[in-house]
Amino acid sequence: MNIKWYQKTVWMILLLTGVSALSGCSNDDDVLDIFVGGGKTWKLTFISRENENQWYNFWGSNETAHENSLKAMEGENNFILNFESGANDSGVNGGGLSGRGIKTTLTGTWSATDSRELKITLQGNPSETDPVAKAFVAGLKGAKRYEGDSENLYIIYTEGQTNMRMSFHVKK
């Protein structure tokens, strides 16, 4: 049977597409791309309970504190994180970490696994007075796991009996 050249070309394209689809990996599976890829800076968007998409009420009925926190969120260099690439040891990636709350510069280390476990160790004893900044530091210290991809990062931590989620986007 004589197969025309364009039929051969179509079959070749289908074969190559299938092989690349099976061998490719998604952005949400590449730990280093999520945390470090392109030297990105992560900016906090909000903190919520784990399965919610709205701010947790850290302020109670104190509207002034609420407004001050949201104003601080607008600061370009407030509530940011940078993850630096370091060792890759048996499926655990990690390295250095730097960032800033409102008044505190943060430094430390991080490690994450392909199974989405996350550990962050901060140096010194960073402290903040703003309710969101306090939660930011507590969330980093208590980080248990992560979710996300190369554009959105979610750090899950436990506060008392409640799982909390810090949501980040890449700072542009």
C-alpha positions in Angstrom: 0.0 0.0 0.0 1.4 3.4 -1.0 0.8 6.0 1.8 1.1 9.5 0.5 3.7 11.8 2.0 1.2 14.0 3.8 -0.3 11.0 5.5 3.1 10.0 6.7 3.7 13.5 8.0 0.4 13.5 9.9 1.2 10.2 11.5 4.7 11.4 12.4 3.2 14.6 14.0 0.7 12.5 16.0 3.3 10.1 17.1 5.7 13.0 18.3 2.8 14.8 20.0 1.8 11.7 21.9 5.4 10.9 23.0 5.9 14.5 24.2 2.6 14.6 26.1 3.5 11.4 27.9 7.0 12.4 28.8 6.3 16.1 29.7 5.8 17.3 33.3 3.4 20.0 34.4 4.4 23.2 36.2 2.6 22.0 39.3 5.0 19.0 39.6 8.3 20.9 39.3 9.3 22.0 42.8 12.1 24.2 41.8 10.1 25.9 39.0 7.3 26.6 41.6 9.5 28.1 44.2 12.6 29.5 42.4 11.9 29.5 38.6 13.2 32.7 37.0 14.3 34.2 40.2 10.8 35.2 41.1 9.6 37.2 44.1 6.4 36.0 45.8 3.9 38.5 47.1 1.2 37.7 49.7 -2.3 38.1 48.4 -4.4 37.0 51.4 -4.5 34.6 54.3 -7.6 32.4 54.7 -8.8 29.2 56.2 -7.6 26.4 54.0 -10.6 25.9 51.7 -11.8 29.5 51.6 -10.9 32.3 49.2 -11.4 35.4 51.4 -9.5 37.1 54.1 -9.5 35.5 57.6 -10.7 38.1 60.1 -7.6 38.8 62.1 -8.9 42.1 63.3 -12.2 41.3 65.0 -14.2 44.5 65.1 -11.2 46.8 65.0 -11.7 48.5 61.6 -8.7 50.7 62.1 -6.4 47.7 62.4 -8.0 46.2 59.4 -7.4 49.3 57.3 -3.8 49.5 58.5 -3.1 45.9 57.5 -4.6 46.3 54.1 -2.6 49.6 53.6 0.6 47.7 54.6 -0.3 45.0 52.0 0.0 47.6 49.3 3.6 48.3 50.2 5.7 47.0 47.3 8.3 45.4 49.6 6.0 44.2 52.3 4.9 40.5 52.6 7.3 39.2 50.0 9.4 36.0 49.8 12.3 34.9 47.7 13.3 31.2 47.6 16.9 30.4 46.5 17.8 27.1 45.0 20.1 24.9 47.0 20.5 21.2 47.5 18.4 18.4 45.9 18.8 15.4 48.0 16.7 12.3 47.4 13.6 14.1 46.2 13.9 17.0 48.7 14.7 20.4 47.2 15.6 23.4 49.2 17.8 26.4 49.8 17.9 29.8 51.3 14.9 32.1 51.9 14.6 35.8 52.3 11.7 38.1 52.6 9.9 40.8 54.5 6.8 41.2 56.6 6.2 44.9 57.4 9.0 45.9 59.7 11.0 42.6 59.8 13.4 41.3 57.3 13.2 37.5 57.1 16.0 35.0 56.4 16.1 31.3 56.7 16.0 28.0 54.8 13.3 26.0 53.1 12.9 22.4 51.9 10.1 20.9 49.9 9.3 17.4 48.6 7.5 16.2 45.5 4.8 15.0 47.8 4.2 18.7 48.7 5.6 18.7 52.2 7.2 22.0 53.1 9.4 23.1 55.9 10.6 26.6 56.5 13.1 27.6 59.2 13.5 31.3 60.0 16.6 32.7 61.6 16.4 34.7 64.7 13.1 35.5 66.3 11.2 37.7 63.8 8.3 39.6 65.4 5.7 41.9 64.0 2.9 43.9 65.7 0.4 44.0 62.8 -2.1 41.1 62.9 -1.5 40.0 59.3 2.2 40.4 59.7 2.1 38.2 62.8 0.1 35.6 60.9 2.6 35.8 58.0 5.5 35.0 60.3 3.6 32.3 62.1 2.5 30.8 58.8 6.1 30.6 57.6 7.3 29.1 60.9 4.5 26.5 60.9 4.5 25.7 57.2 3.4 22.0 56.6 2.8 21.8 52.9 2.4 23.7 49.7 0.1 23.8 46.7 0.3 25.7 43.4 2.3 26.2 40.3 4.8 28.6 38.8 2.3 31.5 39.1 0.4 30.8 42.4 1.8 29.5 45.6 -0.2 28.4 48.6 1.5 27.7 51.9 -0.6 25.6 54.3 0.0 25.9 58.1 -2.0 25.1 61.2 -3.1 27.7 63.7 -4.6 25.9 66.7 -7.0 23.4 65.3 -7.5 25.3 62.0 -5.6 24.8 58.7 -4.8 28.2 57.3 -3.6 29.0 53.7 -1.3 31.9 52.7 -1.9 32.7 49.0 0.9 34.3 47.0 1.3 35.5 43.4 4.4 36.3 41.5 5.3 39.9 42.0 5.4 41.6 38.6 
